[in-house]
Structures are given as C-alpha cells and as structure tokens.
Amino acid sequence: MQVVILGAGVIGSAIAYYLSLKGIGATVIERSGVANAASGKSGGFLARDWCSGQAQDELARTSFDLHKDLARTLPADYGYRPVNTFAAAVSVQRSFKRDAFAFGSDWIDGDCAVHQLLGDETSTAQLHPALFTHALLDQAVANGTSLQAGVVESLTIDSATQRLSGVQVDGEFVAADAVVIAMGPWSILAAQWLPLPPVFGLKGYSITLRPRDTIAAETLFLDYEDRAGEHHGPELVPRADGEVYLCGFGDQESVPVSPDDVTVDEQACEHLHAIAGRVSSALKEARITRRQACYRPICQDAMPVMGAVPGVTGAYIATGHNCWGMLNAPGSGLAMAELIADGRATSLDLTPFDPARLEACRVA
Ligand SMILES: Cc1cc2nc3c(=O)[nH]c(=O)nc-3n(C[C@H](O)[C@H](O)[C@H](O)COP(=O)(O)OP(=O)(O)OC[C@H]3O[C@@H](n4cnc5c(N)ncnc54)[C@H](O)[C@@H]3O)c2cc1C
C-alpha cells in the first residue's frame, strides 16, 4: 500500500511512525523542514485530563498514556518528563507577597503569587516539541518511511470513480493509494481539491531563555495583568535541556504561504521576557536564545478534524489540533494508522472528529 503523508509536523510524523509499526513505509512530503512550523515552536506541555467534557477527552487521555510508552520505546531523548503545574498571578498594577505556603520552589522568587496546583507528576508532563517530532519521524524512517522535500501542489483524483491516484509535488507525480492531509493550518489548501471544512491558523509568539542554573520541573500557567488592566495567559515551561520556554500574545496576521515566511514581533518577545523577569530573578538575567512565532491549526468547533474525506476514496485528513497537537499526536497517529491500514480505528473512536460534521468549504 502506497501512503503519502502531506506535512512533517508532529501529526504527519506520528501517523508515519504508527504506520511504520504496521509495516507500511509511507512517503512524507514536507515543504519547509521537519517541525519547522508549530510542531517545533510549541510549549510541548501535556495534560491527561484537561480536556474533560470535550469531544477530545478520550483522545487526550489515550495520548497522554501513549506518551509515557513512547518515552520508553523511542531511542531518542527528547526531554520527556512528568512535571508539577501551577497557576500563578503576575501584575504590573499590584504587588504580591510570596508567602511561605505558596506552591513551587525557590527559583520563583519574583513578584508573583503561585496560588494553585493545576496538575502533578501523574497528570502533567512536558517534552521538547521539535526533538519529539524528529524522534517520531526518525524512527519511522528507520522502519522504512521516506521523507521527501517538496511543495504539494495538487491531488490527482479520477473524476469518474472519485478515487485518488496521487499527488503533484513540485511538478512531479507521486503515486498513492492513500493520501493524508496533515499540513496544519496549510491544510486549507486541500479545500481546493477536496470537500473539506476550513482550517484556520492562530498566530502565537514565544521565546526561549537560557538561565545560568537549572530550573525545577515546574510549569506555570500565568494570569498576567498588564498596564491597561487587561489579562493575558502566558505559559512558562522549564525544559529538561535547561532552557525555559514562554509563549503568550498573538495577533490576527494571516497564515503566510510557507512557515519560512512567518514574521516575529520583537516587542511581543521582549514583553514575554519582562513577564518571566517578574516571576524569577534567574529568568530576568537569562539571555533570550530564540524569538519565534507559529500558527496553531483550528477548525470551526476547535476540535480536530480526522478521518476519511467523504466522497473521495483514498483521501484522509488529520489536522485542527489547536492548542493540543503535541499532546494528541500519539493517539491521532495510532488511530489514523489503524484507519488507513485496517479500514477502522480500534484504539480510539474517531467519530467525533469526522470531517463530515463540519460544512465543507471551497477555496478558489
Ligand atoms: C504558541 C503555541 C504553543 C503551543 N503549545 C502547545 C503545548 O504546550 N502542548 C500541545 O499539545 N500543543 C501546543 N500547541 C499546539 C501544537 O503546536 C499544534 O497543534 C501542532 O504543532 C500542530 O501540528 P501539525 O502537524 O498539525 O501542524 P504543523 O506543525 O503546522 O505542520 C504542518 C507541516 O505541513 C507543511 N506544509 C504546509 N504546506 C505544505 C505543502 N504545500 N507541501 C508540503 N508541506 C507543507 C509545513 O511546512 C509544516 O511542517 C501550541 C501551539 C502554539 C502556536
């Protein structure tokens, strides 16, 4: 069976990995680079039960547990570790006194109140998103998957049978029995060729800091009050490699043609650094190692879109993972691999993510 996966983000890479465990060496087509978009620039934070009450609850719990298995099975070290996770308040309007009973350890020595335990080491974890995506794809390649650099331009569909036969990549035809659209926010391009719901991209800024000393494995979800009294929700994730990641702030800028053209707002990045400095003196002194921006893929109902594309044999989609793509990649990869290879997903119910639940759009 010839499977072609469009996009080497975490979702395409996870599908390639689980297909490779079933003896199917897919071809993954990527225009920019593995994990060059959101999958390399996200927080890499994982939570087992934060999707309770949502259609993706089962997906999240299954994925969180699969992450534990993957950390043991994949040969690469990608900084997976269980963490404690706290809610904290920071403000430029008021001062907080750190009391002796506050959560968190000594690195949190700034003007901030750490007031709630949101998750402990049994229910929250983290990983380095780019290293994780590479680890999945590298292992898939070791198992027979191929990675091809190129820009996907269109799909070839027989108009009489409505069966897909391949993909055009940089003017060349690549034959396929099955094609999976996993291009994150760029999956909207596929609405030119297939009856698919629209996928949007929401832009977010992030930085990484390199403090002198190691910061404890404690993730902070911040309630930050700015000068105008507006509240924002930056996230602060100390990583196993010694770097500290912070994301927050975004804008309405539309998705550019390629991840290589995503622009970074220096002011937003400096603002994130200033917030980190309010939390911890070690972070105030720390140097910024990366200033970056990326787009998370989101559909109308903010839930993933995964399954067979209605009406076109051999066409599949897996995107719209919004703010939980790193968390939900393993379950998505496993279930999509089962659907493609066996005709049915058995590890997870994919019905809530059926693309047919949303109205299809047509992009001219
Ligand atoms: C600031 C921020 C923080 C986040 N933090 C977290 C977090 O802590 N935990 C979590 O679980 N999730 C988090 N997320 C969400 C997560 O990053 C995304 O859901 C996930 O990365 C989406 O992966 P993807 O593979 O669908 O898309 P992408 O990573 O966007 O990958 C799509 C790929 O398709 C390729 N492509 C596009 N067009 C073409 C084409 N024509 N031909 C070939 N290839 C093409 C692109 O180059 C890209 O590599 C965060 C997102 C953001 C923005």
The ligand as an SDF file (V2000), in Angstrom:
LIG
                    3D

 53 58  0  0  0  0  0  0  0  0999 V2000
    2.4460   29.1880   20.6760 C   0  0  0  0  0  0  0  0  0  0  0  0
    1.9300   27.7580   20.6670 C   0  0  0  0  0  0  0  0  0  0  0  0
    2.1300   26.9340   21.7870 C   0  0  0  0  0  0  0  0  0  0  0  0
    1.6410   25.6210   21.7800 C   0  0  0  0  0  0  0  0  0  0  0  0
    1.8410   24.8310   22.8880 N   0  0  0  0  0  0  0  0  0  0  0  0
    1.3630   23.5570   22.8980 C   0  0  0  0  0  0  0  0  0  0  0  0
    1.5630   22.7230   24.0340 C   0  0  0  0  0  0  0  0  0  0  0  0
    2.1810   23.1340   25.0160 O   0  0  0  0  0  0  0  0  0  0  0  0
    1.0390   21.4560   24.0070 N   0  0  0  0  0  0  0  0  0  0  0  0
    0.3560   20.9750   22.9320 C   0  0  0  0  0  0  0  0  0  0  0  0
   -0.1210   19.8440   22.9790 O   0  0  0  0  0  0  0  0  0  0  0  0
    0.1820   21.7390   21.8250 N   0  0  0  0  0  0  0  0  0  0  0  0
    0.6590   23.0160   21.7840 C   0  0  0  0  0  0  0  0  0  0  0  0
    0.4650   23.7980   20.6860 N   0  0  0  0  0  0  0  0  0  0  0  0
   -0.2740   23.2550   19.5340 C   0  0  0  0  0  0  0  0  0  0  0  0
    0.6210   22.4190   18.6200 C   0  0  0  0  0  0  0  0  0  0  0  0
    1.8610   23.0540   18.4370 O   0  0  0  0  0  0  0  0  0  0  0  0
   -0.0720   22.2010   17.2670 C   0  0  0  0  0  0  0  0  0  0  0  0
   -1.3830   21.7150   17.4550 O   0  0  0  0  0  0  0  0  0  0  0  0
    0.6840   21.1870   16.4160 C   0  0  0  0  0  0  0  0  0  0  0  0
    2.0480   21.5320   16.3210 O   0  0  0  0  0  0  0  0  0  0  0  0
    0.0880   21.0680   15.0180 C   0  0  0  0  0  0  0  0  0  0  0  0
    0.8530   20.1210   14.3170 O   0  0  0  0  0  0  0  0  0  0  0  0
    0.5870   19.7970   12.7910 P   0  0  0  0  0  0  0  0  0  0  0  0
    1.4950   18.6810   12.4370 O   0  0  0  0  0  0  0  0  0  0  0  0
   -0.8750   19.6190   12.5800 O   0  0  0  0  0  0  0  0  0  0  0  0
    0.9520   21.1460   12.0090 O   0  0  0  0  0  0  0  0  0  0  0  0
    2.3320   21.9010   11.7110 P   0  0  0  0  0  0  0  0  0  0  0  0
    3.2980   21.7640   12.8250 O   0  0  0  0  0  0  0  0  0  0  0  0
    1.9380   23.2720   11.2920 O   0  0  0  0  0  0  0  0  0  0  0  0
    2.9310   21.1100   10.4680 O   0  0  0  0  0  0  0  0  0  0  0  0
    2.3880   21.2140    9.1760 C   0  0  0  0  0  0  0  0  0  0  0  0
    3.5070   20.9840    8.1750 C   0  0  0  0  0  0  0  0  0  0  0  0
    2.9550   20.9980    6.8490 O   0  0  0  0  0  0  0  0  0  0  0  0
    3.9220   21.5660    5.9960 C   0  0  0  0  0  0  0  0  0  0  0  0
    3.3110   22.0780    4.7690 N   0  0  0  0  0  0  0  0  0  0  0  0
    2.4970   23.1320    4.6300 C   0  0  0  0  0  0  0  0  0  0  0  0
    2.1370   23.3080    3.3480 N   0  0  0  0  0  0  0  0  0  0  0  0
    2.7570   22.3410    2.6380 C   0  0  0  0  0  0  0  0  0  0  0  0
    2.7850   21.9870    1.2680 C   0  0  0  0  0  0  0  0  0  0  0  0
    2.0800   22.6600    0.3310 N   0  0  0  0  0  0  0  0  0  0  0  0
    3.5460   20.9310    0.8830 N   0  0  0  0  0  0  0  0  0  0  0  0
    4.2620   20.2220    1.7980 C   0  0  0  0  0  0  0  0  0  0  0  0
    4.2590   20.5100    3.1230 N   0  0  0  0  0  0  0  0  0  0  0  0
    3.5110   21.5480    3.5450 C   0  0  0  0  0  0  0  0  0  0  0  0
    4.5180   22.7010    6.8340 C   0  0  0  0  0  0  0  0  0  0  0  0
    5.7730   23.0930    6.3280 O   0  0  0  0  0  0  0  0  0  0  0  0
    4.5710   22.0800    8.2280 C   0  0  0  0  0  0  0  0  0  0  0  0
    5.8390   21.4970    8.5060 O   0  0  0  0  0  0  0  0  0  0  0  0
    0.9390   25.1250   20.6510 C   0  0  0  0  0  0  0  0  0  0  0  0
    0.7560   25.9460   19.5320 C   0  0  0  0  0  0  0  0  0  0  0  0
    1.2370   27.2460   19.5320 C   0  0  0  0  0  0  0  0  0  0  0  0
    1.0190   28.1100   18.3180 C   0  0  0  0  0  0  0  0  0  0  0  0
  1  2  1  0
  2  3  1  0
  2 52  2  0
  3  4  2  0
  4  5  1  0
  4 50  1  0
  5  6  2  0
  6  7  1  0
  6 13  1  0
  7  8  2  0
  7  9  1  0
  9 10  1  0
 10 11  2  0
 10 12  1  0
 12 13  2  0
 13 14  1  0
 14 15  1  0
 14 50  1  0
 15 16  1  0
 16 17  1  0
 16 18  1  0
 18 19  1  0
 18 20  1  0
 20 21  1  0
 20 22  1  0
 22 23  1  0
 23 24  1  0
 24 25  2  0
 24 26  1  0
 24 27  1  0
 27 28  1  0
 28 29  2  0
 28 30  1  0
 28 31  1  0
 31 32  1  0
 32 33  1  0
 33 34  1  0
 33 48  1  0
 34 35  1  0
 35 36  1  0
 35 46  1  0
 36 37  1  0
 36 45  1  0
 37 38  2  0
 38 39  1  0
 39 40  1  0
 39 45  2  0
 40 41  1  0
 40 42  2  0
 42 43  1  0
 43 44  2  0
 44 45  1  0
 46 47  1  0
 46 48  1  0
 48 49  1  0
 50 51  2  0
 51 52  1  0
 52 53  1  0
M  END
$$$$
